[in-house]
Amino acid sequence: MDVDRKKSGFAWVLIGLVIMLAIAFFQGFFEQRRSINIQPRNVEPRGDLAGFEKAAMQIFDSASPSVAYIFTENAVRGFFGTRELQQGAGSGFLWDRQGHVVTNFHVIQGAERIQVRMDDGEALEATYVGGTEDYDLAVIRLRSVPASVAPIPVGRSDDLKVGQAVFAIGNPFGLSRTLTTGVISALDRRLPTAAGREVDGVIQTDAAINPGNSGGPLIDSAGRLIGINTAIISQSGSFAGIGFAVPVDVVNQIVPQLISKGKVPRPGIGIVALSAEDSARLGVVGIVIDRVMPDGSADRAGLVGIDYRNRMIGDVILAIDGQEVTSIIDLVRRMQNHTIGQNITLTIRREDQVRDFEVIIMDIS
């Protein structure tokens, strides 16, 4: 009996000891977990920013106040013939202290109302000054100019090198004052415009350019304007590593004309050319003149278009000043190398004969 009692007492002591050890273990475990959850990590000192980081910050701080967030309204006809407002957005930048803001033509095309937000966030009314589809450039003017905003310094684009660092500032997807960085990926690209022409010398960059960046500045590491971001190549519509900017040398030539005259001279000879697709269907090599504008240079020189009544092709342009042209873009590029009022020699095929015509370059804007 005493032996059983002793064994029972020992068992209870052993059970109690196990319970105490378990309590101690779990108490320590939960205290350790609690200390892990509530104790922050020690902060390591940052040290100085790298030189390229400081440079990027300085460029952004200096240039971003001059970058404009442009939003537009234009009326469109709805499905049931109702008048509806369509909104658009893009970027731009202050060109001078008179309040002129430069952007892409496609950003403000057809806009009935233009508003601009500068650095202070206030919506400012703006008026259209002038634009050109040929270069996808436009100028608007703020009705009131913030005194604290200064124009971005203008650089050059004829001495740029592939690999140079570039900085793009704009408002992609409506997110204002966004900085992206990259390099010049290629130079002397050709960018087709909605007007059926091309801008030469276009800058290609891998700095992220997305919808809403159009019209914003492309800046070099010295903080100077070297281009205007205008287009991307992407199947999805978002950035895919290839963006384009109109070079600043073109901008610096075109913008003063837009400010003073509202447009730029557009060299031409007063013809409407048949599309390349239609010419190919006819099996014709060269630029087929569809029709000649009355009293234009081509009309006065004696050129003729298609005779639709008799189903006869008229004149086909083969060369300008001895240089072969095979597309409308070739024709435009050749004429852009001449000034208004200058003579050019067109080599024309009419039926089975080839002959030259002297034609004066005219302004068709």
C-alpha positions as CSV (number, residue, x, y, z in Angstrom):
1,M,0.0,0.0,0.0
2,D,2.8,2.4,0.9
3,V,4.6,1.4,-2.3
4,D,1.6,2.2,-4.4
5,R,1.2,5.5,-2.6
6,K,4.8,6.4,-3.2
7,K,4.6,5.4,-6.9
8,S,1.5,7.5,-7.3
9,G,3.1,10.5,-5.6
10,F,6.2,10.2,-7.8
11,A,4.0,10.1,-10.9
12,W,2.2,13.3,-9.9
13,V,5.5,15.0,-9.2
14,L,6.8,13.9,-12.7
15,I,3.6,15.2,-14.3
16,G,3.8,18.5,-12.5
17,L,7.5,18.8,-13.6
18,V,6.5,18.2,-17.2
19,I,3.7,20.7,-17.0
20,M,6.1,23.4,-15.6
21,L,8.6,22.7,-18.2
22,A,6.0,22.9,-21.0
23,I,4.7,26.2,-19.5
24,A,8.2,27.6,-19.3
25,F,8.9,26.5,-22.9
26,F,5.8,28.0,-24.4
27,Q,6.1,31.1,-22.3
28,G,9.6,31.6,-23.7
29,F,8.5,30.8,-27.2
30,F,5.6,33.3,-27.2
31,E,7.8,36.0,-25.5
32,Q,10.4,35.4,-28.3
33,R,7.7,35.7,-31.0
34,R,6.3,38.8,-29.4
35,S,9.8,40.4,-29.3
36,I,10.3,39.5,-33.0
37,N,7.0,41.1,-34.0
38,I,7.3,44.4,-32.1
39,Q,11.0,45.2,-32.4
40,P,12.0,47.2,-35.6
41,R,15.3,46.4,-37.4
42,N,18.2,48.7,-36.8
43,V,18.6,51.3,-39.6
44,E,21.9,51.3,-41.5
45,P,23.3,54.8,-42.4
46,R,22.6,55.7,-46.1
47,G,25.8,57.6,-46.9
48,D,26.0,60.1,-49.8
49,L,24.0,59.6,-52.9
50,A,25.8,58.6,-56.0
51,G,26.9,61.3,-58.4
52,F,24.5,60.2,-61.2
53,E,21.6,60.2,-58.6
54,K,22.4,63.7,-57.6
55,A,22.6,64.8,-61.2
56,A,19.2,63.3,-62.0
57,M,17.6,64.9,-59.0
58,Q,19.1,68.3,-59.9
59,I,17.8,68.0,-63.5
60,F,14.3,67.1,-62.3
61,D,14.2,69.8,-59.7
62,S,15.3,72.4,-62.2
63,A,13.2,71.4,-65.2
64,S,10.0,69.9,-63.8
65,P,8.4,73.3,-62.8
66,S,8.5,74.2,-66.5
67,V,6.7,71.0,-67.6
68,A,3.0,71.5,-68.4
69,Y,0.2,69.0,-67.9
70,I,-2.2,69.7,-70.8
71,F,-5.7,68.5,-70.9
72,T,-8.2,69.3,-73.6
73,E,-11.9,69.1,-74.4
74,N,-13.4,68.7,-77.9
75,A,-16.9,68.0,-79.0
76,V,-17.7,64.8,-80.9
77,R,-21.0,63.5,-82.2
78,G,-22.3,60.6,-80.1
79,F,-23.9,57.4,-81.2
80,F,-27.4,58.9,-81.3
81,G,-26.2,62.2,-82.8
82,T,-25.9,63.9,-79.5
83,R,-23.0,66.3,-78.8
84,E,-20.5,64.8,-76.4
85,L,-17.3,66.1,-74.9
86,Q,-14.2,64.1,-75.4
87,Q,-11.2,64.7,-73.1
88,G,-7.6,64.3,-73.9
89,A,-4.3,64.8,-72.1
90,G,-0.6,65.3,-72.8
91,S,2.5,67.1,-71.9
92,G,4.3,70.3,-72.9
93,F,6.8,72.8,-71.6
94,L,7.2,76.5,-71.2
95,W,9.0,78.0,-74.1
96,D,9.4,81.7,-73.0
97,R,8.3,84.1,-70.3
98,Q,5.5,85.4,-72.5
99,G,3.6,82.2,-71.7
100,H,4.1,80.2,-74.9
101,V,3.9,76.4,-74.3
102,V,5.2,73.9,-76.8
103,T,3.6,70.5,-77.3
104,N,2.7,68.0,-80.0
105,F,0.1,68.9,-82.6
106,H,-1.8,65.7,-82.0
107,V,-2.2,66.6,-78.3
108,I,-4.3,69.7,-78.9
109,Q,-5.7,68.9,-82.4
110,G,-9.4,69.8,-82.6
111,A,-9.6,71.0,-79.0
112,E,-12.3,73.5,-78.2
113,R,-10.9,74.1,-74.7
114,I,-7.3,73.9,-73.5
115,Q,-6.2,74.0,-69.9
116,V,-2.7,73.7,-68.5
117,R,-1.4,72.8,-65.0
118,M,2.0,74.0,-64.1
119,D,4.1,73.3,-61.0
120,D,1.6,75.0,-58.6
121,G,-1.2,72.7,-59.7
122,E,-3.6,75.5,-60.7
123,A,-5.6,75.0,-63.9
124,L,-4.7,77.8,-66.3
125,E,-6.7,78.6,-69.5
126,A,-4.7,78.5,-72.7
127,T,-5.3,79.6,-76.3
128,Y,-4.1,78.0,-79.5
129,V,-1.4,79.9,-81.3
130,G,-0.3,77.7,-84.2
131,G,0.6,74.2,-85.2
132,T,1.9,72.0,-88.0
133,E,1.0,68.4,-88.7
134,D,4.1,68.1,-90.8
135,Y,6.3,68.2,-87.7
136,D,3.7,67.3,-85.1
137,L,4.4,70.6,-83.2
138,A,2.1,73.1,-81.8
139,V,2.2,76.2,-79.6
140,I,-0.4,77.4,-77.1
141,R,-0.3,80.4,-74.8
142,L,-1.2,80.7,-71.2
143,R,-3.6,83.6,-70.4
144,S,-1.6,84.2,-67.1
145,V,2.0,83.1,-66.6
146,P,3.3,82.1,-63.1
147,A,6.1,84.5,-62.2
148,S,8.2,81.7,-60.7
149,V,8.4,79.5,-63.7
150,A,11.4,79.8,-66.1
151,P,11.7,78.2,-69.5
152,I,13.9,75.1,-70.0
153,P,17.4,76.0,-71.5
154,V,17.6,75.0,-75.2
155,G,20.4,72.8,-76.4
156,R,21.4,71.3,-79.7
157,S,20.6,68.0,-81.4
158,D,23.2,68.0,-84.3
159,D,26.0,66.9,-82.0
160,L,24.2,64.2,-80.0
161,K,25.9,60.7,-79.6
162,V,24.3,57.3,-79.2
163,G,24.8,56.3,-75.6
164,Q,24.3,59.7,-74.1
165,A,22.1,59.9,-71.0
166,V,18.7,61.5,-71.4
167,F,15.8,62.4,-69.1
168,A,12.2,62.5,-70.1
169,I,9.7,64.4,-68.0
170,G,5.9,64.3,-68.6
171,N,2.5,63.1,-67.5
172,P,2.1,59.5,-68.5
173,F,-1.4,58.1,-67.9
174,G,-2.3,61.4,-66.1
175,L,0.4,60.9,-63.5
176,S,2.0,64.4,-63.4
177,R,5.7,65.3,-63.1
178,T,7.1,61.9,-63.9
179,L,10.8,61.4,-64.6
180,T,12.2,58.5,-66.6
181,T,15.8,58.0,-67.6
182,G,17.6,56.2,-70.4
183,V,20.1,56.8,-73.2
184,I,20.0,57.8,-76.8
185,S,19.5,54.5,-78.6
186,A,19.8,55.8,-82.2
187,L,19.9,58.9,-84.2
188,D,18.6,60.2,-87.6
189,R,15.4,58.1,-87.5
190,R,12.5,59.1,-89.8
191,L,9.2,59.5,-88.2
192,P,6.0,59.5,-90.3
193,T,3.4,62.1,-89.4
194,A,-0.4,62.2,-89.8
195,A,0.1,64.7,-92.7
196,G,1.8,62.0,-94.9
197,R,5.2,63.5,-94.4
198,E,8.3,62.6,-92.4
199,V,10.3,64.3,-89.7
200,D,14.0,63.7,-90.4
201,G,16.8,63.4,-87.7
202,V,14.4,62.0,-85.1
203,I,16.0,60.8,-81.8
204,Q,15.3,57.3,-80.6
205,T,15.6,56.6,-76.9
206,D,14.9,53.8,-74.4
207,A,13.7,56.3,-71.7
208,A,10.2,55.2,-70.9
209,I,7.6,57.2,-72.9
210,N,4.0,56.3,-72.4
211,P,0.6,57.8,-73.5
212,G,0.5,61.2,-71.9
213,N,4.2,61.8,-72.3
214,S,3.6,63.3,-75.8
215,G,4.8,66.8,-76.0
216,G,7.1,66.6,-73.0
217,P,10.8,67.5,-73.0
218,L,13.7,65.2,-73.6
219,I,16.6,66.6,-71.7
220,D,20.4,65.9,-71.7
221,S,22.7,65.6,-68.7
222,A,23.4,69.3,-68.8
223,G,19.7,70.1,-68.2
224,R,19.1,71.3,-71.8
225,L,16.2,70.6,-74.1
226,I,17.3,68.3,-76.9
227,G,13.9,67.0,-78.2
228,I,10.2,66.7,-77.7
229,N,8.9,63.2,-76.9
230,T,6.3,62.4,-79.5
231,A,5.8,58.7,-80.3
232,I,6.4,55.1,-79.2
233,I,6.5,51.8,-81.0
234,S,4.4,49.3,-79.1
235,Q,1.8,46.6,-80.0
236,S,0.2,47.1,-76.6
237,G,0.1,51.0,-76.7
238,S,2.4,51.2,-73.7
239,F,6.2,51.6,-73.5
240,A,8.1,48.7,-75.1
241,G,11.6,50.2,-75.1
242,I,11.5,52.3,-78.2
243,G,10.5,56.0,-78.1
244,F,11.0,58.9,-80.4
245,A,11.6,62.6,-80.0
246,V,11.5,65.5,-82.5
247,P,15.0,67.0,-82.4
248,V,15.4,70.4,-80.8
249,D,17.1,71.9,-83.9
250,V,13.8,71.3,-85.8
251,V,11.8,72.7,-82.8
252,N,14.0,75.8,-82.6
253,Q,13.4,76.5,-86.3
254,I,9.6,75.8,-86.3
255,V,8.3,77.2,-83.0
256,P,9.3,80.9,-83.7
257,Q,7.4,80.7,-87.0
258,L,4.3,79.2,-85.2
259,I,4.5,82.0,-82.7
260,S,4.8,84.8,-85.3
261,K,2.6,83.4,-88.1
262,G,0.6,80.6,-86.6
263,K,1.9,78.2,-89.3
264,V,5.0,77.2,-91.2
265,P,5.4,77.4,-95.0
266,R,4.7,74.1,-96.6
267,P,6.6,73.6,-99.8
268,G,4.7,72.0,-102.6
269,I,3.8,72.3,-106.3
270,G,0.0,72.2,-106.2
271,I,-0.8,68.6,-106.9
272,V,-2.6,65.7,-105.3
273,A,-0.8,62.5,-105.8
274,L,-2.4,59.1,-106.1
275,S,-1.7,56.8,-103.2
276,A,1.1,54.2,-103.4
277,E,-1.4,51.4,-103.2
278,D,-3.5,52.7,-106.1
279,S,-0.4,53.3,-108.2
280,A,0.7,49.7,-107.5
281,R,-2.7,48.4,-108.6
282,L,-2.2,50.3,-111.9
283,G,1.3,48.9,-112.3
284,V,2.8,52.3,-112.5
285,V,6.3,53.0,-111.1
286,G,6.7,56.6,-110.0
287,I,4.3,59.2,-108.5
288,V,1.0,59.4,-110.3
289,I,-0.5,62.9,-110.4
290,D,-4.2,62.4,-109.4
291,R,-5.2,66.0,-110.0
292,V,-3.7,69.4,-110.4
293,M,-4.8,72.3,-108.2
294,P,-6.1,75.3,-110.3
295,D,-3.7,78.2,-110.6
296,G,-1.0,76.3,-108.7
297,S,2.6,75.9,-109.9
298,A,2.0,72.6,-111.5
299,D,-1.0,73.9,-113.3
300,R,0.9,76.9,-114.6
301,A,3.8,74.6,-115.7
302,G,1.3,72.5,-117.8
303,L,1.2,69.3,-115.8
304,V,-2.0,67.2,-116.0
305,G,-3.7,64.7,-113.7
306,I,-5.8,61.6,-114.4
307,D,-8.5,61.9,-117.0
308,Y,-11.2,59.9,-115.3
309,R,-13.7,60.4,-118.0
310,N,-11.5,58.7,-120.6
311,R,-9.8,56.5,-118.0
312,M,-6.3,57.8,-118.9
313,I,-3.3,58.3,-116.6
314,G,-1.9,61.7,-116.9
315,D,1.6,62.7,-115.8
316,V,3.9,60.5,-113.6
317,I,6.8,62.1,-111.7
318,L,10.0,60.1,-112.1
319,A,12.6,62.4,-110.7
320,I,13.3,65.9,-109.1
321,D,16.5,67.6,-110.3
322,G,17.7,64.4,-111.6
323,Q,17.2,62.4,-108.4
324,E,14.7,59.5,-108.7
325,V,11.6,59.6,-106.5
326,T,9.5,56.5,-105.9
327,S,7.1,57.6,-103.2
328,I,5.2,60.6,-102.0
329,I,7.6,60.8,-99.0
330,D,10.5,61.0,-101.4
331,L,8.8,63.8,-103.3
332,V,8.0,65.8,-100.1
333,R,11.6,65.3,-98.8
334,R,13.1,66.6,-102.0
335,M,10.8,69.7,-102.0
336,Q,11.6,70.4,-98.3
337,N,15.2,70.9,-99.3
338,H,14.1,73.9,-101.4
339,T,12.8,77.3,-100.4
340,I,9.5,78.8,-101.5
341,G,9.9,80.5,-104.9
342,Q,12.8,78.3,-106.0
343,N,12.7,76.4,-109.3
344,I,12.9,72.6,-109.5
345,T,13.1,70.3,-112.6
346,L,10.6,67.5,-112.7
347,T,11.2,64.6,-115.0
348,I,7.7,63.5,-116.2
349,R,6.5,60.5,-118.1
350,R,3.4,61.3,-120.1
351,E,2.1,58.4,-122.1
352,D,5.2,57.0,-123.9
353,Q,7.3,60.2,-123.7
354,V,9.6,61.4,-120.9
355,R,10.4,65.1,-120.6
356,D,11.4,67.8,-118.1
357,F,9.3,70.6,-116.7
358,E,10.4,73.6,-114.7
359,V,8.1,74.1,-111.7
360,I,8.3,76.8,-109.0
361,I,8.0,75.7,-105.3
362,M,5.0,77.3,-103.7
363,D,3.5,77.5,-100.2
364,I,0.6,75.1,-100.0
365,S,-0.1,75.6,-96.2
